[in-house]
Amino acid sequence: MRPQSSALLALLLSALLLSALLLAGCTVNTYPDGSRDTEWGAPDSDEPPTRQERREL
């Protein structure tokens, strides 16, 4: 491989890894008093939010 090809491959792999990490995302919990809490990953519940929960957000 030529040096330019190796650098391009490394840049491409780095961009792919960064994209995957950003897509992992986080969960932002908003409470009735307006305070917010940010956590990494998906919400704990497998159930979709109820209508009341959606209105409170």
N, C-alpha and C positions, 0 to 999 in steps of 0.2 A: 504493500500500500504506500501511496505517496503521503508525505507529511500533511498536505492540504486535506486529503481525504480523511485522515485520522482525526484532524481537528474538527472537520465538519461532522463526522460521526459522533464525536464526543459532545459537540454542541447540540446535536439533534437528540441524543440520549438524555442530556441534561434538561432540555426543554420538555421532553416527554415525562421525565420524572417530576419536574416542577408542576406540570399540568395535572398529573395524577394526584399530587399532594394537595393542590388547590381544590380539586374536585371532591376530595374527601370532606371538606367543609367542616362546619360546626353548627351547633344548635344554640339559638338564642331564646331563652325563656323570659317572657315578660309577665310580671306579676300585677295584680289589680292596683297596687299603689304606684305603679309606673316604673318601678325598678326593673333592671334587666340583669340577667346572668348568662354569660356565654360559656358553653361547654363544647369540647371537641367531640365529634362523632354524631351519631344519629340519636334521636329521642329514645328514651327507655321504653315507651309504650308502643305496642304493635297496632293498637287500635287508632283509627282516624279520629281527629278531634270532633267533639260534639258541636252542635250549632251554637250553644252558649259559649263554649271555649273559643270558637272562631270569632264570635262577636266581641269577646273580651280582648282579643288581640288587636 
